[in-house]
Amino acid sequence: MICEIYDDLLELHVAELIDSELRKVHWKYDYNSNKRIAIQPHWHVLCGYNTEDVIKNGYEYLLPIWESVVHKLKFEQYYNITGWKRLYMNAHTNGVEPHMHRDDGDFTMMYYPRLDWQPEWGGGTMVDGELVQYIGNRLVIFDAHLPHIAMPVSRECYELRTNVVFKCNV
């Protein structure tokens, strides 16, 4: 597997709930995706290292993403993954220039929650040279060692480009 895309992951009412809840999040502008070099930070929220952390921190509305992956996509069967080691959210605005990087772990699972995202706003993700467009309720799974980068957000966009990320190990 290099990069797989699943559209319409969640039932619409669940996707709408997650989209709505993410609009209430208080983001912190401090995260550097490449610890080895000084780069421009972006918006980030650590949700937790396990289900208990996520619930305690008030982000339980994100757990249906994982549950859908386990049940609908048979994640364990296809990817030999039984759990995740970290759950967090990233966000970008126009003017934040992301950097190419590689992730820790074995797989990165990224969910795009913005149901109102417009294609002309950009903001997709380039994974190993392949552009994945930002489409609300889309899940992207890729090998964590692959170089990837969040694509810039258009200056015509006045919205926050958000995503939810599960870091997974075999």
Disulfide bonds with the S-S distance in Angstrom:
none
